[in-house]
Amino acid sequence: MSGNSHESTRRREPVVVVVEPETPGNVGTIARAMKNFGLSELKLVDPPELDEDGEAYGFAGHAREDVLPNAEEVTFEEVVENYHTIGTTAITNEDSRKHVRFPFKTPVEVRESLETVETETALVFGREGTGLDNSELERLDEVCSIPASGEYPVLNLGQAATILFYELRSLTVEETQLPDVERERASEAEIDRFYEFFEEFHRAIEGREHKREKTSVMMRRLLGRAHPTEREITTLTGIFRRANDLLGDRTFGDHTDDCDADAAEPTADPGHD
């Protein structure tokens, strides 16, 4: 990436704020998830003691090397005053008559919104037991909620953070560990060449023209949905070319539905009524 593009990405990278985390282990878990998905700035409001030999560092994985030791203690006021804030909550209001937790966005909608703007954003998480209270949510700019089972929608703090960070990865991660997957569709000429070999093959095994016509349409619809790559269509073409070579000029001729029906009619057994 160019220097300007990298700077733009860094400007959009949200900071992560955890309000009054109750256990060091959850802070470490969030730090690790941040490291997984390219986030680096962690801010804590009234955190517990984070001992380097304690569970926060034990749970943080490689985030113990940078994210966790660089975490900054701040006040809720500082967060509200300096960032565009997105609070997280499991419980939302059901309609527009109440505005503290409504309207809300899903993590995907948060990502889509942040992709269109460049602003200093803070993702704000609440306490493990009670989350962010209404007075805190009232002061935040947006609310995010993760769709979950209506019977039990409450995720633990680490789970909620990990899901949200994952959905925002296009803003924070330039390259993942996954290899590139070829997604380039084969050219129309290559696909048409496959159809020619397939139709030659089909003429050799199916004499009924109307059946061939229907199957030809089905094959085109199937490949149309599949968007085969150049390698995939070359492989398929090779298979049918080889099949045609083996069949040679063999053909079963044209058959009629009447003949098929006669062939399918059971022969009467003279020994039974």
GICOR-V778690 format. One record per run of one state. SS is the DSSP state (alpha for helix, beta for strand, coil for the rest). FROM is the first residue (numbers start at 0). TO is the last residue. If there is no record, write none. Layout:
# GICOR-V778690
ss:SS from:FROM to:TO
ss:SS from:FROM to:TO
This chain:
# GICOR-V778690
ss:coil from:0 to:1
ss:alpha from:2 to:11
ss:coil from:12 to:13
ss:beta from:14 to:18
ss:coil from:19 to:22
ss:alpha from:23 to:35
ss:coil from:36 to:40
ss:beta from:41 to:44
ss:coil from:45 to:53
ss:alpha from:54 to:58
ss:coil from:59 to:59
ss:alpha from:60 to:64
ss:coil from:65 to:70
ss:beta from:71 to:73
ss:coil from:74 to:74
ss:alpha from:75 to:81
ss:coil from:82 to:82
ss:beta from:83 to:87
ss:coil from:88 to:103
ss:beta from:104 to:104
ss:coil from:105 to:105
ss:alpha from:106 to:113
ss:coil from:114 to:119
ss:beta from:120 to:124
ss:coil from:125 to:125
ss:beta from:126 to:126
ss:coil from:127 to:129
ss:beta from:130 to:130
ss:coil from:131 to:132
ss:alpha from:133 to:136
ss:coil from:137 to:140
ss:beta from:141 to:143
ss:coil from:144 to:155
ss:alpha from:156 to:166
ss:coil from:167 to:167
ss:alpha from:168 to:171
ss:coil from:172 to:183
ss:beta from:184 to:184
ss:coil from:185 to:186
ss:alpha from:187 to:204
ss:coil from:205 to:207
ss:alpha from:208 to:225
ss:coil from:226 to:227
ss:beta from:228 to:228
ss:alpha from:229 to:246
ss:coil from:247 to:255
ss:alpha from:256 to:263
ss:coil from:264 to:272
